Amino acid sequence: MKGGNHIPEDIQHIAQKPWEFLAVFLATFFVFSTVLFALDFYPEAPKTVAEAAKTESVVEQTVSEPKVAGASVSTGAVLPVGSPVRIRIPSVGIDTPIQNPSSTDITVLDNALLKGAVRYPGSALPGQDSRMFIFGHQSGLPVVKNQAFKAFNNLQNVKVGTEIEVYSDTAVYRYRVISIEHASVNDGWVDLSGNDRMLILSTCDSFGKKTDRNIVRAEFVSQELL
C-alpha cells in the first residue's frame, strides 16, 4: 500500500471510460424496467379526484342499469297506467279492440260489446295489482255482419300455457293461461277480489243474460314499453 489515496482498479476503469459505463447502465436499466412492466410490478399513478369519481360513476351505472333486450321492464319497473285498447291471442286467432265504458249499466255494456271486447268497469287496468276482467261476444254463425259478435270466437280452444297480449297506448302486457273452464248458467260470477294481477276472460251472449260461457284465467308474466 503506497500512501492513503489508493483508488480501486474498478473505479479507475470507470473513470477512464465513463461513456461506456453510462451506456451499459442505461441498457441494464431499460431491460430491468421492461421486465417489471411486463410482470405488472410497476406501481400505478394515483388517480385524480375527478378520474376516481368518473370511474365510480361508470361502475355504478353498469351495476344499476343492466341491459335488457326489447326494453322489457318485467323486473318490476312501474309503467304509466292506461286503459287496455287491444287484446291478442295469436294461437286461436283472437285480435280485437277493447272498450272501456265507465258505467256498469247492462244497456251500456251491451252497446259496448257491439264494438269489441269490453273491460268490466271497476276491474283492474293493465299494470295494477288487482284482477282485470274482459268479456266479449262469441258466435257460432258462419257469417256475421258485425265482427264484434265474433270477438272471442275460439276462446274455448286456448291451452294452458297459451300467451295472451293486452295492449294499452304505451305498453304491452303479457299473460299465460292457467285454466280454462265452461261455466253453466247456474255458476256464480267471476271473482275479482284478488290482488294477483290475474286476467280473466269470458264469452257471453249478453252481459245481463244467464247463459253458458267459457272462462279463461291467465297469470301476469311481463310488461314492455311500446
MOGI-V190085 format. One line per field, one symbol per residue. ss: DSSP state (A for helix, B for strand, O for the rest). phi: phi as a letter, one per 40 degrees, with the letter a starting at -180 (. if undefined). psi: psi as a letter, one per 40 degrees, with the letter a starting at -180 (. if undefined). A space follows every 10 residues. Layout:
# MOGI-V190085
ss = ???
phi = ???
psi = ???
This chain:
# MOGI-V190085
ss = OOOOOOOOAA AAAAAAOAAA AAAAAAAAAA AAAAAAAAOO OOOOOOOOAA AAAAAAAAAA AAAAOOOOAA ABOOOOOOOO OOOOOBBBBA AAOBBBBBBO OOOOOAAAAA AAAOOOBBBO OOOOOOOOOO OBBBBBOOOO OOOOOOAAAA OOOOAAAOOO OOBBBBBOOO BBBBBBBBBB BBBOOOOOOO OOOOOOOOBB BBBOOOOOOO OOBBBBBBBB BBBBBO
phi = .bgbbcbdcc ccccccbccc cccccccccc cccccccccg ccccccccdc cccccccccc ccccbccbcg fcbcchccbc caccbabbbd cbgcaacbcb ccbcdccccc ccccbicbcc dgcccdgcca cbbbbacbbc ccbbcccccb dbdgdcccbd hccbbbbbcb abbbbbcbab abcccccccc cbccbbfcbb bacacacccc bdabbbbbcc baaacc
psi = hgaefhhidd ddddddgddd dddddddddd ddddddddef ehiihiiidd dddddddddd dddegihhhe fifeeeihih hiiheihhgd deehhiihig ieiehddddd ddeeeaihhh heiiiheifa hhhhiiihhe hdhidhedee dfhedeeiih eihhhhhade ihhhihheih ihhideiiii heeifefihh iiiidideig iiihhhhiih diihi.
